[in-house]
Amino acid sequence: MEFAGQTLITSGVIEVIGCILMKFRVIIREDPEDGGYVVSCPAIPGCHSQGETLEEALENIKDAISGCIEVLNERVAQRPGERLTDVAL
């Protein structure tokens, strides 16, 4: 994968919570101030990470996505008459 100083949008398979695999599109930008790369996952508001290399940034966003999804799942509140279940994609 090449990165020539522009915004790169890529997709990757991310392992999330156990063996469930999900695919997320992420946006990668070079960080002109600190060097390295900044990565965002638009599907999950507030989910960002960074890394000194492109490979490190992509690994770090995987951890960030997993953490964000775990927190979102913990916040699910069950109301009377509702039940919770898991769905694998």
C-alpha positions, 0 to 999 in steps of 0.5 A: 500500500502506497501513501503519497502525502494525501488522504487515503481511504482503505478497508480492512477486516478487523477482528472484533470481540472474539471471532466475529469479523467485521469490515470498516472503512478508515481514513488515513492522513499524514500528520504534518505537525508531529509526523506519522499518521492519523487514522479515523473510522467514520462509522464510529464517531470519535474513533481515532488513532495514530501511529509513527508508520502506516502499518502501526497506525492501521494496527492501532485503529483496530484496537481503537475500533474494538474498544469503541464497540466494546464500550458501545455494547456495554452502554446498551440498556435493556428496557421492559419488554425488550431482550438483547441478542448478538448478531454476527456479520 
